[in-house]
Amino acid sequence: MMLIAPKIALDPNNVQATYFARAAGTVRFAYNWARAERKHQYAAWK
């Protein structure tokens, strides 16, 4: 079975590229915070 999907290329302007970079930074911060919090809670439980 072969799956076919459309390929979409993004060509953001400067404002959009800046937004994408900030959004990725926000996600990375939230992920790292949650990971550290989980690690801290696990250490306290252990």
N, C-alpha and C positions, 0 to 999 in steps of 0.2 A: 504494500500500500504506500503510495507516495502522497505526501502532504504538500499542498501548494499554498504559499502565502505571498502576499504582496510585499515588496521591499520598498521601504519609505526612507528617503534620505532627508536629513534635516539640514537646512542652510540658514541658521539663525543670523539675524543682524546683531549689532553690538549690544543693544539693550537686551535682547533675548539671550545672548550668550552669557552676559553678566548675570541675568536671572537664573539661568541653568547652573552656573558655577556657585551662586549663593545657595540655591536649593540643595545642591549636592553637598555643600559644606554643612548645611543645617542637618541633613539626614545623617551625615557622618558623625556630627556632634551628638545627636540623639542616640545613635547606635552605640557609640563608645560610652556614653553616660549609662545607658541601660545595661551594657555588658559589665561595667565596673560595679554598678549597684547590685547586680545579680551575683557577681563574684564576692562582694562584701557580705551579702546576705547568706550565701552558701558557707563562707568562712565562719560566720557567727553561729550558724546552725550546727556546723561540724564540730 
